[in-house]
Amino acid sequence: MWTREARVAAKNVEYTNATPARASGNSGTAMSKKPRILSAQTIARTRLFRVEEVGLEFANGTVVHYERLSASPRGAVLVAAMLDEDTVLLIREYAAGTHRYELGLPKGRIEAHEHLLEAANRELMEEVGYGARELRHLTSFTLAPGYFEHVTHVVFARDLYPQRVPGDEPEEIEVVPWRLSNLKALLAKDDCTEARSIAALYMVRDLVRELGDAAWARSR
């Protein structure tokens, strides 16, 4: 939950949804009809995930059973916060999946009461110590759509101001400013491997180039 101070600081935030339309990758009659769900049952559950067994019937009559990881329908946010027109704020934090410290963009799940852009601003305040007056939803990524339901929403943030609110991190997170003009060196680092962050950084680099210097001057 946000503190009163955080809510006041976020009052003047400009929220913009700018998700581009996606063209369908399906072609032909057989591929345009999704399989029919015959059954779905939970076979395991944890604090964050639910494993489902799903019975499917394809258009050609084939019946199969898949297992999939179901996550929160709200998903998570990944925030590319720009300190200036060439500097993005990364964080280095412990990743339990790889048992090492990873360098990437701030991120976190969307709470039940939040719009995704509100969640992005909150995560930014918790993990980086900044809020943003302008936030824009760029796109949404899946991780492993063959078996994982989770969706991550990529948010572009700029016009930053200092603002920190308490979060649930077990230790202080290191904030690492990095120049978009030097992404090649970032990708050469052993601790920058997360595909979501890498893809989002290239998207943001292209967006910043499109915005141009005039747009940044107006935001100051």
N, C-alpha and C positions, 0 to 999 in steps of 0.2 A: 504493500500500500504506500501511496505517496504521503509525505509529510505536508503540512499546510504550506510551508515555505516553498516546497517543490511545486505545488499546484499553482501558487501565485507566480512563480518564475516562469511557468509554462503558459500563462494566459495569452501571451502575444505570439505564440508559435503559429507559423503559417504551414498548414498541412495541405499537401498536394498529392493526389493519386495520379500517377502517370504511367500505369502499366500498359505496355504496348500489346496490341492484338497479336495472338499467336495463330499462325497458319496450321491447319490440321495436317499431320503427317500421314494420315490414312488415305489410301486410294483403292478404288475397286469395291465392288459390292460386298465381297466376303470379309474384307478388313474393316468396313464401316459399321458393322453391327457388333457391339460389345457382347462378350459372353454373358449368359444368364446365370445369376447367382441362385443356386439350388439350396444351399445351406451355409450357415456361418455360425461358428461356435467358438467361444473363448477356451483355449486349452492351457493358458498360463497368464499370470498377471503380476506386474511389479508396481512400484510407486510411480514410474514414468511410462511404462509400456504395457501393451496387452497383445498377446500372441493369439491370432485367430486361425482356425482352419476353415477354408472356404471351398465349398463345392461349386464347380462351374461347368456349364454346358456351352460349348462353342457352337457357332453357326453351322458347322459341318456335322454336328451331332456328337463330337468327342466330349466325354465327361472326365474331368480331372479334379484333383484336390490340391490346393495350394495352401501354404502357410504364409501369413504376412504379419508384420509388426504394425499394430495400430497405435497411433499417438494422439495427442490432443488435436481436435479439429481446428484449433486456432493457430497452431504452428508456432514458429519462432521468428525473431527478427535478427538481421545482420546489418550493422550500421557502419557506413563509410562516412566518417565525419571529417570535414575539411577545415583545417586550421587556417589555411590560405589557399590560393589557387593551385598550389603544387604540393601541399603537405597534408597527408592523411594521417589520422591517429590510429595506430595499431596498439594491440595489447599483447603482452606475453604472460600466459597463465598455464597452470598445470592442466594437462589433458589425461584423464584416467584411462581412456581407450588405448593410448600409445605409451602411457606411463613416462611422460616427459613433458617439458615445458614447450608450448607451441606459440608461434607468433602469428597473429591473424587479426581480424576485425572484431570489435565488440559484438556480443550476441547474447540472446537469452529468449526464454519463452514468453509468449503473450498471456497475460493473466485474464481471468474470466471477465473482468469489468473493463478491459482496455480495448481501444482501437489499436491497430498495429503501429501507427505512428506515435501514439502515446507510449506504447511499450518501447519503441525505439528510443524515444527521448529519455525515458526512465532508465533504460539500460546504459545509455550514454552517461547519464549523471552518476549512476552507481559505479561503473567500471572505469570511466575516464575522468570524471570530474568536470564535465562540461554539459551544458544544455544547448539546444539549437533552436533558433527562431524560425528556420526554414527546414522542413523535412519533406522529402519526396519519395514515394514508393516507386522503385524502378522496375522490379520484376520479382518473380517468385521461383525458387529452385526446389527440385526434389533431390534426394540423396541417392537412393537406390530404389527406383520406382517398381522394380520387379517384385520386391517383397516388403518395402518400407513405405508407410503412408505419410511420413513426416514431410512438411513443407516449410521452407525458410524464405521469408520475405526480405528482399534487399532494399535498404533505405539509404538514400543520399541525404546528408545533413550538412548545412553550412550556416554562416552567421552565428558563430558559437559565442557563448558567454560562460564564465566560470560558475559552476553550480554542482555541488556534490550532495548526494543523498545516500543514506546507508543501504547496503544491499546484503546479499546472503553469501558473499565470497568468503572462503575460509582464511584467506590471507590477502595482503595488499597486492594489487595487480600493477605490474610495471607497464607504464604507458610509453610507447615508442613512436615518435613522429617519423614519418618516412615520406620521401619525395616520390610522387607519381612518375616523375621523369627518370627515376632510377629503379623501375620495377624489375629489370633484368637482374640487378644485384640482389634484390629481395628473394627472387625465385631461386637463386643460387645457394641460399642459406639452407642448412639442414633442418632448421626448426620452423620453416615456413612451407607447410605441405598441404594445408587444408584446401580442398578444391573449391569450396564455396567462397572463401575469402579471395583466392586467386582470381576466379572468374569475376567476382564483383569488382575487384580493383581495376581490372582491364575495362570493364563497363564504365566505371566512374572516370577513369582516365579519358576515355573517348567523350564522355559527357562534358567534362571540364573543357576539353578542346572546343566542343561545339558552343558552349556558353560564351567563351571568349573573355577577354579582359574587361570589356565594357560592362558585362553583367556582374562581374566581381566587384567592380568599382561602385556600382549602384547598391550592392548589398552591404557595403561598409558604412 
